[in-house]
Amino acid sequence: MDINSLKKLLGSDCLITDKNKMRSYLDEPRKRFHQSALAIAIPKTVEQVQAIVKWANKNKTPLIPQGGNTGLVGGQVPALGDEIIIILKKLNKVRSNNENVNHITVEAGLTLQETHQIAEKNGRIFPLTIASQGSAQIGGILATNAGGSQVLAYGNARQLCLGLEAVLADGSIYNGLTSLKKDNTGYDLNNLIIGSEGTLAIITAATLKLFPAPTSYETALVAIESPKIAHELFLQIQKTAGNSLTAFELIPYFGLEIQLKHNMLENDPSAGFSPWYALVEISHLNQDKPNLLEGILEKSYEQKIIGGATSIAQSEIERENMWTFREQMSECQNKEGASIKHDVSVPINKVSELIEMGINAIAKIDKNIRPCPFGHMGDGNIHFNFSQPMGGNPKDFMTTAPKIHDAIYDIVIKLNGSISAEHGIGQLKKELLAKTKDKQALATMKAIKTTLDPNNILNPKKIFL
Ligand SMILES: Cc1cc2nc3c(=O)[nH]c(=O)nc-3n(C[C@H](O)[C@H](O)[C@H](O)COP(=O)(O)OP(=O)(O)OC[C@H]3O[C@@H](n4cnc5c(N)ncnc54)[C@H](O)[C@@H]3O)c2cc1C
């Protein structure tokens, strides 16, 4: 096909075909997928996105939407080698930002961090928070239905989006940029596109919900005997704090041990050794109950749910140190050699079973493998990771990955959980999805894809085999 005709259509400054210049768009964060691309298109307007999609349909050329390139399942990089990657970063305008309303309309290429900053200027928050927020863009966030550490109170990307604008696979525009809270007029197309990982449409803009900014936080790192006790404590806090409980994260001692060993923390955020910790945060909108968390923890101590080793942040610096500890959990494992990871969820009351069964199953494969399950306990979402045996050979450890994956995913399925809680399917989990998803659900998903994208132009070989 004649790529020059696309160059003419867009202008040469919007199309990269030089292999060396393309490289940075082809590598994803975990460097697991290695394919070339036909070209990189960098449109500046929605009309240019439409022109690319129309051209691609005519020339039967596959397209991949790419935002901040922080996705962890290879959805944003090529699977075939002859795709054109569409970079959305230049669609980064704020379309409307009115001080008197609790929503904002922005283009897909705005980063999550930039969106936070704009909301903050109006005394509000856009509460979705993830460690990749400096690069991840609104389009990518919605295409993956991203989660993060505040889902407990505010929901994931899906719950935070009121309206969408997207270019469909034939190049036409879907304008669903509503700010309505209530709209029961047939199928919910916004929610079909959210989480579709660039396989149904290219998101170009979104109307997002904003919330009043909390006036203060109570943050604690609570020593916990076991994940079962963590669940008890979670219920106890939720019963009293309701929606002001904005985070409940579970972290094993192993995480603290390696962060201290590799000097990753300015100060030890804990009040002493414990096999597990819960990072708990309550966000206050006013000063009515300033010591709410402290009171609940005292009661839990009296009821012997928790012991005494609780550290309550006394300053913003201490709070930040606790969150740094949590946010460094993925990174710190890299310092201990190879790791094998699973982003899974189960009903919240099954998290302790998941962890116990998973640790036991992997110990049977090799008792020296070091479990590192951590994450969004309050959402039933655990990053069930394993570090290689100390001093072992990383390559040898990685040969056990298929066995470890099978063992963990079998348990997740048994507990009625999900094989992908946050990161999606992309290329990484498409075989697993084919094996584990309800057959009728998968067939319906494929029928939707074929109807909306009959030429299979948008992100082929992602989600589906
Ligand atoms: C350090 C780190 C921490 C992370 N923490 C979390 C976390 O806590 N929770 C979580 O959920 N995820 C997390 N992620 C994963 C990742 O950041 C999210 O999936 C994020 O939403 C991806 O946004 P992005 O703009 O980088 O999208 P990309 O990586 O560029 O793309 C991801 C997918 O979305 C599609 N896409 C991108 N833009 C568009 C668009 N405009 N229209 C249609 N499709 C599009 C792509 O084709 C691809 O399938 C983390 C990643 C890293 C590296």
The ligand as an SDF file (V2000), in Angstrom:
LIG
                    3D

 53 58  0  0  0  0  0  0  0  0999 V2000
    4.3070    2.0060   37.0860 C   0  0  0  0  0  0  0  0  0  0  0  0
    2.9360    1.6390   36.5870 C   0  0  0  0  0  0  0  0  0  0  0  0
    1.8750    1.6070   37.4800 C   0  0  0  0  0  0  0  0  0  0  0  0
    0.5920    1.2740   37.0380 C   0  0  0  0  0  0  0  0  0  0  0  0
   -0.4190    1.2420   37.9540 N   0  0  0  0  0  0  0  0  0  0  0  0
   -1.6620    0.9360   37.5350 C   0  0  0  0  0  0  0  0  0  0  0  0
   -2.7390    0.9010   38.4740 C   0  0  0  0  0  0  0  0  0  0  0  0
   -2.5740    1.1030   39.6730 O   0  0  0  0  0  0  0  0  0  0  0  0
   -3.9680    0.6200   37.9990 N   0  0  0  0  0  0  0  0  0  0  0  0
   -4.2070    0.3730   36.6640 C   0  0  0  0  0  0  0  0  0  0  0  0
   -5.3500    0.1240   36.3010 O   0  0  0  0  0  0  0  0  0  0  0  0
   -3.1870    0.3860   35.7710 N   0  0  0  0  0  0  0  0  0  0  0  0
   -1.9410    0.6530   36.1620 C   0  0  0  0  0  0  0  0  0  0  0  0
   -0.9210    0.6630   35.2520 N   0  0  0  0  0  0  0  0  0  0  0  0
   -1.1830    0.3510   33.8420 C   0  0  0  0  0  0  0  0  0  0  0  0
   -1.3690    1.5810   32.9140 C   0  0  0  0  0  0  0  0  0  0  0  0
   -0.7550    2.7160   33.4340 O   0  0  0  0  0  0  0  0  0  0  0  0
   -2.8220    1.8500   32.6880 C   0  0  0  0  0  0  0  0  0  0  0  0
   -3.3610    0.7580   31.9870 O   0  0  0  0  0  0  0  0  0  0  0  0
   -3.1320    3.1340   31.8890 C   0  0  0  0  0  0  0  0  0  0  0  0
   -4.5210    3.2730   31.8900 O   0  0  0  0  0  0  0  0  0  0  0  0
   -2.6750    3.1100   30.4510 C   0  0  0  0  0  0  0  0  0  0  0  0
   -2.7680    4.4270   29.9190 O   0  0  0  0  0  0  0  0  0  0  0  0
   -1.8520    4.8730   28.6910 P   0  0  0  0  0  0  0  0  0  0  0  0
   -2.2800    6.2210   28.2380 O   0  0  0  0  0  0  0  0  0  0  0  0
   -0.4240    4.7080   28.9890 O   0  0  0  0  0  0  0  0  0  0  0  0
   -2.3100    3.8100   27.5710 O   0  0  0  0  0  0  0  0  0  0  0  0
   -1.4170    2.9580   26.6040 P   0  0  0  0  0  0  0  0  0  0  0  0
   -0.4770    2.1110   27.3580 O   0  0  0  0  0  0  0  0  0  0  0  0
   -0.8400    3.8060   25.5450 O   0  0  0  0  0  0  0  0  0  0  0  0
   -2.5450    2.0170   25.9620 O   0  0  0  0  0  0  0  0  0  0  0  0
   -3.1990    1.0500   26.7250 C   0  0  0  0  0  0  0  0  0  0  0  0
   -4.3770    0.4650   25.9040 C   0  0  0  0  0  0  0  0  0  0  0  0
   -5.3340    1.4750   25.6280 O   0  0  0  0  0  0  0  0  0  0  0  0
   -5.4830    1.6790   24.2310 C   0  0  0  0  0  0  0  0  0  0  0  0
   -5.5960    3.1370   24.0300 N   0  0  0  0  0  0  0  0  0  0  0  0
   -4.7320    4.1020   24.4290 C   0  0  0  0  0  0  0  0  0  0  0  0
   -5.2110    5.3240   24.1110 N   0  0  0  0  0  0  0  0  0  0  0  0
   -6.3910    5.1100   23.4910 C   0  0  0  0  0  0  0  0  0  0  0  0
   -7.3710    5.9780   22.9220 C   0  0  0  0  0  0  0  0  0  0  0  0
   -7.2390    7.2990   22.9240 N   0  0  0  0  0  0  0  0  0  0  0  0
   -8.4760    5.4030   22.3720 N   0  0  0  0  0  0  0  0  0  0  0  0
   -8.6460    4.0650   22.3540 C   0  0  0  0  0  0  0  0  0  0  0  0
   -7.7490    3.2020   22.8670 N   0  0  0  0  0  0  0  0  0  0  0  0
   -6.6390    3.7340   23.4290 C   0  0  0  0  0  0  0  0  0  0  0  0
   -4.2460    1.0650   23.6020 C   0  0  0  0  0  0  0  0  0  0  0  0
   -4.4950    0.6500   22.2710 O   0  0  0  0  0  0  0  0  0  0  0  0
   -3.9620   -0.0830   24.5560 C   0  0  0  0  0  0  0  0  0  0  0  0
   -4.7620   -1.1840   24.2160 O   0  0  0  0  0  0  0  0  0  0  0  0
    0.3770    0.9650   35.6730 C   0  0  0  0  0  0  0  0  0  0  0  0
    1.4550    1.0080   34.7730 C   0  0  0  0  0  0  0  0  0  0  0  0
    2.7140    1.3380   35.2140 C   0  0  0  0  0  0  0  0  0  0  0  0
    3.8470    1.3710   34.2200 C   0  0  0  0  0  0  0  0  0  0  0  0
  1  2  1  0
  2  3  1  0
  2 52  2  0
  3  4  2  0
  4  5  1  0
  4 50  1  0
  5  6  2  0
  6  7  1  0
  6 13  1  0
  7  8  2  0
  7  9  1  0
  9 10  1  0
 10 11  2  0
 10 12  1  0
 12 13  2  0
 13 14  1  0
 14 15  1  0
 14 50  1  0
 15 16  1  0
 16 17  1  0
 16 18  1  0
 18 19  1  0
 18 20  1  0
 20 21  1  0
 20 22  1  0
 22 23  1  0
 23 24  1  0
 24 25  2  0
 24 26  1  0
 24 27  1  0
 27 28  1  0
 28 29  2  0
 28 30  1  0
 28 31  1  0
 31 32  1  0
 32 33  1  0
 33 34  1  0
 33 48  1  0
 34 35  1  0
 35 36  1  0
 35 46  1  0
 36 37  1  0
 36 45  1  0
 37 38  2  0
 38 39  1  0
 39 40  1  0
 39 45  2  0
 40 41  1  0
 40 42  2  0
 42 43  1  0
 43 44  2  0
 44 45  1  0
 46 47  1  0
 46 48  1  0
 48 49  1  0
 50 51  2  0
 51 52  1  0
 52 53  1  0
M  END
$$$$
